[in-house]
Amino acid sequence: MSTDAGTRTTTTTPPGRIGDSPLRPDGTLKVTGEFAYASDLWHDDMVWGVTLRSPHPHARIRGVDITEALTVPGVTAVLTADDVPGENAVGLEHADQPVLASEFVRYEGEPVALVAADHPETARRAAARIRVDYEVLPAVTDPRRAMDSDAPPVHRPGNLVRHLQLRRGDPAATAPVVVSLDFEVGMQDQAFLGPESGLAVPAEDGGVDLYVATQWLHVDQRQMCLALGMPSELVRLHLAGVGGAFGGREDLSVHVHACLLALRTGRPVKMSYGREESFFGHVHRHPAWLTYEFGAERDGTLVYARTRVLLDGGAYASSTAAVVGNAGTLGLGPYRIPNVAVDAFGVFTNNPPCGAMRGFGCVQAAFAHEALMDDLADAVGLDRVAIRQLNGMSEGDRNITGQVIDSAAPVAELLQIVHDLPMPAPLPADPDLRSLPGSVGNTTHGEGVVRGVGYAVTYKNVGFSEGFDDYSTARVRLEMTGGEAVATVHTAAAEVGQGLITVEQQICRTELGVERVVVHPKNTAVGSGGSTSASRQTYVTGGAVKAACEAVRAVVLKRATLSLRRDAAELRLDGEKIVGASGEVLTGLAEVLGDEAVEETVEYRHRPTHAIDPETGQGDAHVQFAFSAHRAVVDVDVELGLVKVVALDTAQDVGKAINPDAVVGQIHGGSAQGMGLALMEEIVVTDGHVRNPSFTDYLIPTILDMPPMRVKVLEYADPHAPYGVRGVGEPPTISSGPAVAAAVRAACGKPLRRVPIRPEHITGT
């Protein structure tokens, strides 16, 4: 099935079911400014917490003197590493990062001390009076030198986080046509608009309740319990309003710090980062250095690929090992390649820590493999769409880890769709300045402007991989309230702006037939929902909600059999009625339920994945794959190096559009982030120091930068997934950027082997 963006899927069921696009319950509040984000949290008795951070990328801490800070009126607590009651170590996958640095600081911005005071400015003034005696040490800031024998170790025993080695077929294969390149990808920020914020409230039972913007409540809780030295029943997390995430909220930020201060002061503590501190307070996308070589027959058929990928993980592990896994196992794109040699590395440096960001290792690799596919097309004399269609995967093919692609892989179709979409009109003889590179800056009236077109097709895994126990928990309750059937769904799956709350309601309405569905606040009082990442929540938490609804329905029908004396197989729940096989109404839901609710809690797991072989990298590492293609059209002022993206059209297979409008919104947003990395977004790090920690100097696309987008949605159901769904959020980030970069290359005629592409790269100055 294929639909155009903006076309609502027609259904015969009442609105709000699977396939509809009901209004989001948080939508109006957000656009009117009434939605309460984490930074809006307030408690009448609260104090404010701030963090003192290291100014050095690498130093030994010889001493911390808090005496002067304690003398500032209004200060209620000053804490250092000595005040951490549990383990002074947290980490998403490896607990290698101190809650507060004690012996060493390993990156600029590492937390060293905390202050609580009755006003945030008072807390900041007190923090400035803390005296830290640093011995500055040599810093490892070039990841290409991190594994050298003489490189100082950021951690013992060395600077290697992970080396993924993948071999398939004949790694030494040869071919008559060979193309190669070196590519570099800069460090991208998630640039969520809502900064890190939380409110910690001490409880009478000696525990603490933390209201925080996050992506993964239960993993946060696990780390916090170890650091606070407290059991999980005393460390309770509640999801506050999240202003975007994109991977940057998977790691801890204010979590432990706010709780430490709250437990010390006995008062609620609010912590909220400013924009500059936010740049130091979360991980970023790994910068990458990539070397690729493709060998092919003279007709363009790929024979072999050899690649080396190096990712800068920064000072701590975060999710670097998993990102290396994706960059290695998916890093050659959605192509059939019989002979493969891949080496992917993640290393420690004294640069800012890097971790999860939308696209998770596939983004960096896609810039390289798609640029090289263009080179191969030119080398064999094929069209750039045709070269991809020739080598693109189809259902039943094996990828480079040997895993069978066991659901739709419409690579050729996606490319054909974007190729055949209407092209934007050419520039008129007297163009409007606003339509030109440089816009109303009046830098050109069309002279020096060249149009370029670029294509890219990519794929991404959905869900967690390599044997991770990936599951979600859902609790569904059905009861009569005021004469109306009400379903309540409770999961810990974080709503970060993607529309999960609406999806949970749609599934409940579809499975139970009730109109009124209440979504319980997200917290750790129910089992884990896993992380809101890896494009997994509609699949995994959606699967859990579906299964819990089915369990509730089964109990209701079993109760009905007792009064109706019919077999449950003959009965069906139809809204507030129990009907027979022919649709006849047999009794009402109210008569079956009475005053007693039905509640069921279910854990849902997708098919298992498996660790890859450490020597060959072979294995069924992933549960599902999602495919997307983009066509970018750009106008480039080749004299000034300015770029205007004229069109960014896309086609994507989503399996089943649970909420078609939300699907298109995800595709638009993901495409904007990919375009941003291609043209403007980069955290500039020099000798371990971040030079542009602000939205003045770190540029992100605005509504004026985004071009019109034609979005074509394919719905080839995955038979292994609930409702046939396929993850949506990440693929558009992966294929959009390489398409934009390809279009710029086509316009200016230069290889452009680094992103973001800057004006000087185009002009050569």
Summary of the structure (lengths in Angstrom):
residues: 765
radius of gyration: 27.0
end to end distance: 48.8
largest distance: 84.9
contacts: 2975
relative contact order: 0.14
helix: 27%
strand: 27%
